[in-house]
Amino acid sequence: MKKSDLIRQALGFHEQIYSLVNDYSYENWLSLDLSIGQLKSLIYIRYQGKASHRELARVLGVTPSVVTGIIDRLESIGLASRQTDESDRRIHWLTLTEKGSNIFNQFDQKSKNEIALVLDSLSEEELNGLVNGFDCFLSAIKKHLENTNRAIEKQDSRPRIFVLKTENLHLS
């Protein structure tokens, strides 16, 4: 089989796997009584670790007063909190509470448990081939990120991709 055909086949597998895993996780996210803005805010705060009002407004494409309403609601249900910056009391950081973090952790654990059941159904030989394939793919991703001036930073044991050189940023 030609390399281009193998790439198309791999992309097809990726699409199918992504769709099946996401179909399962959508149920979890849709069970939450949150608006889209609240959900996006939680996700952004989780992956950034913290966010300022201004930053969150910019990312969501809304005014700071809209962010105030979003955070008021997230605070009232115990998912996020405001914390004053120790070096500049004018800045308030938005962070997840333990309850907010637990939502992500529970969903992650449910997904891992489901995937573990699927992996357990594979033979040792199949599992070894899969692990070797994932190892190769992960190495290729890391090399690609380095070649495109991006790197992986670990934050709270979660990988995060960031741009190393500002000339690659396209700001509008």
N, C-alpha and C positions, 0 to 999 in steps of 0.2 A: 504494500500500500504506500502511496506517495505521502510525503510529509504534509502537504496541504490537506489531503483527505484525513489524515490522522488528527490534524489540528481541528478540522470541522467536527470530527467525531468526538474529540475531547470537549469542544465547546458545547456540543449537544448533550453530553453527559453532565457537564457543569450546569446547563440550563435545567435539565430534569432534576438533578439533585437539589439545586437551589429552590426550585419550585416546590418539591416535596417537603423539604425542611421548612420553608417559609409558610406553606399551607398549615403545617402543624403549629408554628409559632404565632401566626395571625390570631388564632383562637385566644391565646394568652393576652395579646395586646388589646384585642377587641373587647375582652371582658372587663377592662379597666374603664371606669367612668371618668374619662379625661377628654378634653377637647384636643384638636390637632395641635394647637399652639402649646398647650400644656405638655403633651406627649413629646413634641419636638424639643421643648425646653428641657425636659428631663433627660432625653437622649443626649443633647448637646452638653449639658452639665456633667453627665456621667463620663462622657468621653474626654472632656476637657479637665475634669476634676473640680473646676469652679468657673464661674463666669460673672462678669460685671453686668449691671443693668444695661449699660450702653452697648456692650458687646453682644448680649443676647438680643437686644432690639435690632442691631445691625444684621445679625445672622438670620433672624426671623423675618426681617424686612418690615418691621412695625415700629411704632413710636415707643419711647420709654414708658409713656403712660399705659400703653397696652401691656407691656411687660409687667408693670406694677400689678395689674389685674390678674395676670397669669400667675405670678409668684404669690400674690395674696391667696389665691385658690390653692396652689400647691402647698403653701405653708399651713393653711387651715385644715388640710387633710393629712398633714404630717409627712409629706414627701420631700419637701425642700425647706431650706432656711436661709436667712440673710445673716451674714457675719461681717462685722466691721473690720476693715483692713487695719492691722496694728500700726503700720507706718503712715497711713493717711486715712483719718477717720471719715473723710468725705466719701470714700469708696466702700461700697458694700458688696461683698462677694456672695454669690448665690451658690449654695452647695446642696448636695443630696443629704437627707437625714438617713439614719440607719434604716428606717422603713422604706425610703426611696431606693436605697441601694439594694435592700432585700428583694424588691420586685425584680430587678435585673438578675440578681443572683439566683432567685427561684426559677425564673424563666431559662436562664443558662443551664441550671442543673437539670431541669426537665428535658431540655434538648439533648444534653450530654447523656442522660439516662436512656433516652430513646435511641440515640445513635449507638450506645454501647450494646443495646439489645440486638441491633442490626449487625454490628461487628461480631458479636458472639455467635451469630449464625454462620459465619464464614469459617472455612477450614483454616488450619494453621498456615498452609501454603498460600491460600488466597489472601489471608490477612498479612502475611509477610510481603507479598507482592504489592498490596495496597499501601502498606507502610513505606516501602521503598519508593513507590511512585509519589506519595505525598512528600517524602523527604526531598526527592529530586525537584518536585514542583515548587516547594518552599524555597529551596536554594535558588531556583531560577527567578522567583519573585524578588528575593532579596537582591540578587544581582541586577535585575531590571530597575529596581528602586534606586540603587546606587548609581546606575548609568543614567538615570533621569533626574539626578540631583535631589533625590528624596531618600529618607532614611527611616528606619523603624525605631521608635522610642518606646520604651516600656514605661507605663504609668499604672500603678496599682496592679501589676502583673498583666495588664491588657496592652497589646501592641497598638501603637498609634503611628500613623504615617505623617510626616511633616516635610515641608519643602526646605532644602538647605540653602539654595541661592535665590535671592529675591528677583533676579532678572527673569526667572521663569514664571513669576506671578503676573497674571493679567488682571489688573484692577480696573473696574469700570467706574 
